[in-house]
Amino acid sequence: MSSSLNVSMTDELRRFVDTRASDGGLYSTPSEYIRDLIRRDMEGSAILTKVGRGLDDIKNNRFATESVLDIIEDYA
């Protein structure tokens, strides 16, 4: 299910979005560009959450028993 969101922006911002979502741009529509920005922000937020958890683990002396190489190998 999708829904609409109307966004007001300055002329300068609109020109920038239009440039990114033009025939020569990476995105075919302004909506596609905005959705990608939101997805990237969500990914960044998830990374920051994981880093915060890791720092909390260090602060509370919680460490993995595996080496970094073992962990990487599990994901390969």
C-alpha positions as CSV (number, residue, x, y, z in Angstrom):
1,M,0.0,0.0,0.0
2,S,1.3,3.4,-0.8
3,S,0.3,6.9,0.2
4,S,1.1,10.4,-0.8
5,L,3.1,13.0,1.0
6,N,3.1,16.6,-0.1
7,V,6.3,18.5,0.6
8,S,7.0,22.2,0.4
9,M,10.5,23.3,-0.5
10,T,12.3,26.3,-1.7
11,D,12.9,27.0,-5.4
12,E,16.5,26.1,-4.9
13,L,15.7,22.8,-3.4
14,R,13.2,22.0,-6.1
15,R,15.7,22.9,-8.9
16,F,18.2,20.5,-7.2
17,V,15.6,17.7,-7.0
18,D,14.6,18.3,-10.6
19,T,18.3,18.1,-11.7
20,R,18.7,14.7,-9.9
21,A,15.5,13.4,-11.4
22,S,15.9,14.4,-15.0
23,D,16.6,12.6,-18.3
24,G,20.3,12.7,-17.6
25,G,19.9,12.1,-13.9
26,L,20.2,8.9,-11.9
27,Y,16.4,8.9,-11.0
28,S,13.5,9.0,-13.3
29,T,11.2,10.9,-11.0
30,P,11.4,13.2,-8.0
31,S,9.5,10.7,-6.0
32,E,12.0,8.0,-6.8
33,Y,14.8,10.3,-5.6
34,I,13.1,11.2,-2.4
35,R,12.3,7.5,-1.6
36,D,15.9,6.6,-2.1
37,L,17.0,9.4,0.2
38,I,14.6,8.1,2.9
39,R,15.8,4.5,2.5
40,R,19.5,5.6,2.8
41,D,18.6,7.6,5.9
42,M,16.9,4.5,7.4
43,E,20.0,2.4,6.7
44,G,22.2,5.0,8.3
45,S,19.9,5.1,11.4
46,A,20.1,1.3,11.6
47,I,23.9,1.5,11.5
48,L,24.0,4.1,14.2
49,T,21.8,1.9,16.4
50,K,24.1,-1.1,16.0
51,V,27.2,1.0,16.7
52,G,25.4,2.3,19.9
53,R,24.6,-1.2,21.0
54,G,28.3,-2.2,20.4
55,L,29.5,0.7,22.5
56,D,27.1,-0.2,25.2
57,D,28.4,-3.8,25.1
58,I,32.0,-2.5,25.4
59,K,31.0,-0.2,28.3
60,N,29.4,-3.2,30.1
61,N,32.3,-5.6,29.4
62,R,30.2,-7.8,27.0
63,F,32.5,-9.3,24.4
64,A,32.1,-11.9,21.7
65,T,34.0,-15.1,22.2
66,E,34.7,-15.4,18.4
67,S,37.5,-13.5,16.6
68,V,36.6,-10.9,14.0
69,L,37.8,-13.4,11.4
70,D,35.4,-16.0,12.7
71,I,32.5,-13.6,12.5
72,I,33.4,-12.5,9.0
73,E,33.7,-16.2,7.9
74,D,30.2,-16.8,9.2
75,Y,28.9,-14.2,6.8
76,A,30.9,-15.3,3.8
